[in-house]
Amino acid sequence: MKQLPVIVEEAFVYDEDKHLTVMKTSLFFAGDGYTVYDCKGELLFRVDSYGPDARDKDEIVLMDAQGKCLLTVRRKRPSLHHRWEGFLGERTEGQKPIFNVRRSSIIGRSSMTVEVLKDSGDEYHIEGCFGNRHCTIFDAAKEAVAEIKRKVDATTNVVLGKDVFSLIIKPGFDGAFAMGLVLVLDQINGDSFDDEDTEMDPTADD
C-alpha cells in the first residue's frame, strides 16, 4: 500500500480499494444533505445542511455515522477562483485550515488544485466533470488516489441518476478527505455543467 499522509481521520484509510455509494438526501428540502455507504450498506459519513438549524450555505460539516464532526469545508470570500478551505472537526473562529481547493483558472473550464496545508504540504489535482459524475483525484505524481463515477445498478445494469454516485478510494488515501473534496466539488460545480460529458480541461477553449 502506498504511504500517503493522513489528512482527516486514520480510521478511513484502507488497505485496498474502497467502493462507496454517495447519495444526496435533500431533494425535497432547501440545502444539500448526503449519506455515504460502504459496499456492505453500512453508513460511513453523513451531511445534514438543511432544516431550521442549517448553517450558512457556504459552510458544510462532514460527520461520521455517529454524528462526530470530522471536517468542515467553507467557501472563502471574496475569491475569484472559487476557493474553499477545509478545517478539522467543527470549525471555530480563528482556526487555521488544513487544506484549500481552488480552480486552476478563472477562465473557462479548468481542473481543481488541492493544497494540503498541514504537515506534508502535498498537492492534488482534480480533473474531469463532477457535474457528470466523472472525475479523478490525482496526487503530484499523477497517480489516481480517488475516482468519482456514475453508479450502475448491479441487478439491472442501469446507470442511476446523478443524485446517487460512486466514490472509489484507492489504498492509503484518506476517505474522509476524499469525501470532503466531493462536498467542495458539489458546491463549486453543482449541476451547472451541461449533460454532455465535457471534461474539465485547463487548456480547453471557453
C-alpha positions in Angstrom: 0.0 0.0 0.0 1.3 3.4 -0.9 2.1 5.5 2.1 0.1 8.8 2.0 -0.4 11.3 4.8 -3.5 11.0 7.0 -5.2 14.3 6.5 -8.5 14.0 8.4 -9.0 10.6 10.0 -6.9 7.5 10.0 -9.9 5.2 10.5 -10.9 6.0 6.9 -7.6 4.9 5.3 -7.9 1.5 3.8 -5.6 -1.3 2.6 -7.5 -1.9 -0.6 -9.8 -0.2 -3.0 -12.9 1.0 -1.1 -16.1 1.5 -3.2 -18.5 3.9 -1.5 -22.0 5.0 -2.6 -22.8 8.7 -2.1 -26.5 9.7 -2.0 -27.9 13.2 -2.0 -30.7 13.1 0.6 -32.3 16.6 0.5 -34.1 16.5 -2.9 -37.2 18.0 -1.3 -35.6 20.4 1.1 -33.6 23.6 0.8 -29.9 22.8 1.1 -27.8 19.7 0.5 -27.7 16.6 2.6 -25.7 13.4 1.9 -25.3 9.9 3.2 -22.4 7.7 2.3 -22.4 3.9 2.5 -19.8 1.2 2.0 -20.3 -1.9 -0.2 -21.9 -3.7 2.8 -24.6 -1.0 3.1 -23.1 0.4 6.4 -23.3 4.2 6.9 -19.8 5.8 6.9 -20.5 9.6 6.5 -23.4 11.9 6.6 -24.0 15.6 6.0 -27.1 17.5 7.2 -27.2 21.0 5.9 -30.9 21.7 5.8 -33.7 22.4 8.2 -34.3 25.2 10.8 -30.8 25.0 12.3 -28.9 24.9 9.0 -25.6 26.7 8.8 -24.6 29.3 6.2 -24.8 27.5 2.9 -21.1 28.3 2.3 -20.1 26.1 5.2 -20.7 22.3 5.3 -19.8 19.8 8.1 -18.9 16.2 7.3 -19.8 13.8 10.1 -19.2 10.1 10.7 -22.1 7.6 11.2 -22.3 8.5 14.9 -22.6 12.3 14.2 -19.0 13.2 15.1 -17.8 16.2 13.2 -14.8 15.2 11.1 -14.3 18.1 8.7 -15.8 21.5 7.9 -15.5 22.9 4.4 -16.1 26.6 3.9 -16.1 28.9 0.9 -13.5 31.7 1.2 -14.9 35.1 0.2 -14.1 37.0 -1.8 -12.3 34.7 -4.2 -12.2 34.8 -8.0 -11.0 31.2 -8.1 -13.9 29.9 -6.0 -11.5 29.0 -3.2 -12.7 26.6 -0.5 -11.0 25.7 2.7 -11.1 22.6 4.9 -10.9 22.6 8.7 -10.5 19.6 11.1 -13.7 18.9 13.1 -16.3 21.6 13.6 -14.6 24.9 12.6 -14.1 27.5 15.3 -13.3 31.2 15.0 -9.6 31.7 14.3 -8.9 28.1 13.4 -6.4 27.5 10.6 -7.5 25.4 7.6 -5.8 22.1 6.8 -6.3 22.3 3.0 -7.7 24.6 0.3 -9.3 23.9 -3.1 -9.3 26.3 -6.0 -10.0 26.3 -9.7 -6.7 26.3 -11.6 -8.1 29.1 -13.8 -10.9 31.6 -13.6 -11.4 31.5 -17.4 -13.4 28.7 -18.9 -13.4 25.1 -17.7 -10.5 24.1 -15.6 -9.1 21.5 -13.3 -9.1 21.9 -9.5 -5.9 22.3 -7.4 -5.9 21.0 -3.8 -3.2 22.2 -1.5 -2.7 20.4 1.8 -1.5 23.0 4.4 -0.7 20.6 7.3 2.4 18.5 7.7 3.3 17.2 4.3 2.2 20.2 2.2 1.2 17.8 -0.6 -0.8 18.9 -3.7 -3.5 17.1 -5.5 -5.3 17.8 -8.8 -8.9 17.0 -9.7 -9.7 16.5 -13.4 -12.9 15.6 -15.1 -16.5 16.8 -14.8 -18.2 16.5 -11.5 -21.5 17.7 -12.9 -21.5 14.5 -15.0 -20.1 12.4 -12.0 -16.9 11.6 -13.9 -13.7 12.9 -12.4 -10.4 11.7 -10.8 -8.3 13.0 -8.0 -4.5 12.7 -8.7 -1.5 13.1 -6.5 1.5 15.2 -7.5 2.9 12.1 -9.3 -0.2 11.9 -11.5 -1.3 8.7 -9.8 -5.1 8.3 -9.2 -6.0 8.3 -5.5 -9.8 8.5 -5.8 -12.4 8.4 -8.5 -16.0 9.7 -8.8 -18.2 7.7 -11.3 -21.8 7.2 -12.2 -23.2 4.3 -10.3 -24.6 1.3 -12.1 -27.4 -0.9 -10.5 -25.8 -4.3 -10.3 -29.1 -6.1 -10.7 -30.4 -4.3 -13.8 -27.2 -2.9 -15.2 -28.9 0.5 -15.4 -27.0 3.7 -14.8 -28.5 5.5 -11.8 -29.3 9.3 -11.7 -26.7 11.8 -10.7 -28.0 12.0 -7.1 -26.5 8.6 -6.5 -22.9 8.0 -7.5 -19.8 6.0 -6.6 -16.7 7.3 -4.8 -13.7 4.9 -5.2 -10.9 5.3 -2.6 -7.5 4.0 -3.6 -5.4 2.2 -0.9 -3.7 4.6 1.5 -5.8 7.6 0.7 -7.8 9.3 3.4 -11.5 8.6 2.6 -12.8 11.4 4.9 -10.6 13.8 3.0 -11.8 12.5 -0.3 -15.5 12.9 0.8 -14.6 16.5 1.9 -13.4 17.2 -1.7 -16.6 15.7 -3.1 -18.6 18.2 -1.0 -16.4 21.1 -2.3 -16.8 19.9 -5.9 -20.6 19.7 -5.5 -20.7 23.2 -4.2 -18.4 24.6 -6.9 -19.8 22.7 -9.9 -23.2 21.6 -8.8 -25.1 20.5 -11.8 -24.3 23.7 -13.7 -22.5 21.7 -16.4 -24.3 20.5 -19.5 -25.4 16.9 -19.7 -22.7 16.4 -22.3 -19.7 14.5 -21.0 -17.4 17.5 -21.1 -14.1 17.2 -19.2 -12.5 20.0 -17.1 -9.5 20.8 -19.2 -7.2 23.7 -18.2 -6.2 24.1 -21.9 -9.7 24.0 -23.3 -11.2 26.9 -25.2 -14.1 28.6 -23.5 
